[in-house]
Amino acid sequence: MSVPRLVYDDDCGFCTFVVSHALELGEFEAVGFSELAEDDDLRARLPDDYEECMHLVTDTAVYSCGEALEQVTKRTGAAGWWLTAAAKGLPKYPEARETLYHWAADRRALWGTFARHDSLSNGNGST
């Protein structure tokens, strides 16, 4: 199986910060939105509104928004992965996950004042 591709808004400092930590914790190929014009096959697998959130693309599936973040935490063993695993059994969990993801994403400029990277510098993905 090939390395999962983590597609993200590389114009967003907070998004780049999050992806850089995912790369430190797990094996992913980072692909910024600005790079999608160079990869028609990958772009074709993404939803039409792909710029609304991050995506994790594997050989067999595309996970978007909160589900993508959930998959990243699961695959990296990042802090809190157990919380999402436990929450999956709760009623309306997928709706709550997506609501929380979009609430945070709508405030990424604010989060970027506290934590941001202007580029990826570890060589595991885009720059």
C-alpha positions as a Markdown table, in Angstrom:
| # | Residue | x | y | z |
|---|---|---|---|---|
| 1 | Met | 0.0 | 0.0 | 0.0 |
| 2 | Ser | 1.3 | 3.5 | -0.8 |
| 3 | Val | 1.7 | 6.3 | 1.7 |
| 4 | Pro | -1.5 | 8.1 | 2.5 |
| 5 | Arg | -1.7 | 11.6 | 1.1 |
| 6 | Leu | -2.7 | 14.5 | 3.4 |
| 7 | Val | -4.2 | 17.2 | 1.3 |
| 8 | Tyr | -4.4 | 20.6 | 3.0 |
| 9 | Asp | -4.5 | 24.4 | 2.6 |
| 10 | Asp | -0.9 | 25.3 | 2.2 |
| 11 | Asp | -1.8 | 29.0 | 2.3 |
| 12 | Cys | -2.9 | 28.6 | 5.9 |
| 13 | Gly | -0.2 | 28.8 | 8.6 |
| 14 | Phe | -2.3 | 26.9 | 11.2 |
| 15 | Cys | -3.1 | 24.2 | 8.6 |
| 16 | Thr | 0.6 | 23.8 | 7.8 |
| 17 | Phe | 1.4 | 23.7 | 11.5 |
| 18 | Val | -1.1 | 20.8 | 12.0 |
| 19 | Val | 0.2 | 18.9 | 9.0 |
| 20 | Ser | 3.8 | 19.3 | 10.1 |
| 21 | His | 2.9 | 17.6 | 13.4 |
| 22 | Ala | 1.1 | 14.8 | 11.5 |
| 23 | Leu | 4.3 | 14.3 | 9.5 |
| 24 | Glu | 6.4 | 14.1 | 12.7 |
| 25 | Leu | 4.1 | 11.5 | 14.2 |
| 26 | Gly | 3.2 | 9.4 | 11.2 |
| 27 | Glu | 3.9 | 8.5 | 7.6 |
| 28 | Phe | 2.0 | 10.7 | 5.1 |
| 29 | Glu | 2.8 | 12.6 | 1.9 |
| 30 | Ala | 1.7 | 16.2 | 2.3 |
| 31 | Val | 0.1 | 17.8 | -0.7 |
| 32 | Gly | -0.9 | 21.5 | -0.6 |
| 33 | Phe | -3.9 | 22.8 | -2.4 |
| 34 | Ser | -1.5 | 24.8 | -4.6 |
| 35 | Glu | 0.0 | 21.6 | -5.8 |
| 36 | Leu | -3.2 | 19.9 | -7.0 |
| 37 | Ala | -3.0 | 21.4 | -10.5 |
| 38 | Glu | 0.0 | 19.1 | -11.0 |
| 39 | Asp | -1.8 | 16.0 | -10.0 |
| 40 | Asp | -5.1 | 15.5 | -12.0 |
| 41 | Asp | -5.6 | 12.0 | -10.6 |
| 42 | Leu | -5.5 | 13.1 | -7.0 |
| 43 | Arg | -7.7 | 16.2 | -7.7 |
| 44 | Ala | -10.3 | 13.9 | -9.4 |
| 45 | Arg | -10.6 | 11.9 | -6.2 |
| 46 | Leu | -11.4 | 14.9 | -4.1 |
| 47 | Pro | -14.9 | 16.4 | -3.6 |
| 48 | Asp | -15.8 | 19.5 | -5.6 |
| 49 | Asp | -15.6 | 21.7 | -2.6 |
| 50 | Tyr | -12.2 | 20.3 | -1.6 |
| 51 | Glu | -10.9 | 23.7 | -0.4 |
| 52 | Glu | -13.3 | 23.6 | 2.5 |
| 53 | Cys | -11.2 | 21.3 | 4.6 |
| 54 | Met | -8.3 | 18.8 | 4.8 |
| 55 | His | -8.4 | 15.3 | 3.2 |
| 56 | Leu | -6.7 | 12.0 | 3.8 |
| 57 | Val | -6.4 | 10.0 | 0.6 |
| 58 | Thr | -5.5 | 6.3 | 0.7 |
| 59 | Asp | -5.4 | 3.7 | -2.0 |
| 60 | Thr | -9.0 | 2.7 | -1.2 |
| 61 | Ala | -10.7 | 5.8 | 0.4 |
| 62 | Val | -10.9 | 9.5 | 0.7 |
| 63 | Tyr | -11.6 | 11.0 | 4.1 |
| 64 | Ser | -12.6 | 14.6 | 4.4 |
| 65 | Cys | -12.8 | 17.3 | 7.0 |
| 66 | Gly | -13.4 | 15.9 | 10.6 |
| 67 | Glu | -13.2 | 12.3 | 9.4 |
| 68 | Ala | -9.8 | 13.1 | 7.8 |
| 69 | Leu | -8.5 | 14.5 | 11.1 |
| 70 | Glu | -9.9 | 11.6 | 13.0 |
| 71 | Gln | -8.0 | 9.2 | 10.6 |
| 72 | Val | -4.8 | 11.1 | 11.0 |
| 73 | Thr | -5.0 | 11.0 | 14.8 |
| 74 | Lys | -5.8 | 7.3 | 14.7 |
| 75 | Arg | -2.9 | 6.5 | 12.3 |
| 76 | Thr | -0.4 | 8.6 | 14.4 |
| 77 | Gly | -1.5 | 7.6 | 17.9 |
| 78 | Ala | -1.7 | 11.4 | 18.6 |
| 79 | Ala | -3.1 | 12.5 | 21.9 |
| 80 | Gly | -6.8 | 12.2 | 22.0 |
| 81 | Trp | -7.1 | 9.3 | 19.5 |
| 82 | Trp | -8.7 | 7.2 | 22.3 |
| 83 | Leu | -11.3 | 10.0 | 22.8 |
| 84 | Thr | -12.5 | 9.7 | 19.2 |
| 85 | Ala | -12.5 | 6.0 | 19.5 |
| 86 | Ala | -14.7 | 6.1 | 22.5 |
| 87 | Ala | -17.0 | 8.8 | 21.1 |
| 88 | Lys | -17.7 | 6.8 | 17.9 |
| 89 | Gly | -20.4 | 4.9 | 19.8 |
| 90 | Leu | -22.3 | 8.0 | 20.8 |
| 91 | Pro | -25.5 | 9.0 | 19.0 |
| 92 | Lys | -24.9 | 11.6 | 16.2 |
| 93 | Tyr | -21.1 | 11.3 | 16.6 |
| 94 | Pro | -20.3 | 12.0 | 12.9 |
| 95 | Glu | -22.4 | 15.2 | 12.9 |
| 96 | Ala | -20.8 | 16.4 | 16.1 |
| 97 | Arg | -17.3 | 15.6 | 14.8 |
| 98 | Glu | -17.9 | 17.6 | 11.6 |
| 99 | Thr | -19.5 | 20.5 | 13.5 |
| 100 | Leu | -16.5 | 20.7 | 15.8 |
| 101 | Tyr | -14.1 | 20.4 | 12.9 |
| 102 | His | -15.8 | 23.3 | 10.9 |
| 103 | Trp | -16.1 | 25.4 | 14.1 |
| 104 | Ala | -12.3 | 25.1 | 14.6 |
| 105 | Ala | -11.6 | 25.5 | 10.8 |
| 106 | Asp | -13.6 | 28.7 | 10.7 |
| 107 | Arg | -11.3 | 30.2 | 13.3 |
| 108 | Arg | -8.0 | 29.1 | 11.8 |
| 109 | Ala | -6.8 | 32.6 | 11.5 |
| 110 | Leu | -7.2 | 33.0 | 15.3 |
| 111 | Trp | -5.4 | 29.6 | 15.9 |
| 112 | Gly | -2.7 | 30.8 | 13.6 |
| 113 | Thr | -1.8 | 33.6 | 15.9 |
| 114 | Phe | -0.8 | 31.0 | 18.5 |
| 115 | Ala | 0.6 | 28.2 | 16.3 |
| 116 | Arg | 1.6 | 28.5 | 12.7 |
| 117 | His | 4.2 | 27.3 | 10.2 |
| 118 | Asp | 4.8 | 29.2 | 6.9 |
| 119 | Ser | 6.0 | 26.0 | 5.2 |
| 120 | Leu | 6.9 | 22.4 | 5.8 |
| 121 | Ser | 10.6 | 22.0 | 6.4 |
| 122 | Asn | 11.0 | 18.3 | 7.3 |
| 123 | Gly | 11.3 | 17.0 | 3.8 |
| 124 | Asn | 8.3 | 14.7 | 4.2 |
| 125 | Gly | 6.0 | 16.6 | 1.9 |
| 126 | Ser | 5.5 | 19.9 | 0.2 |
| 127 | Thr | 7.4 | 23.0 | 1.0 |
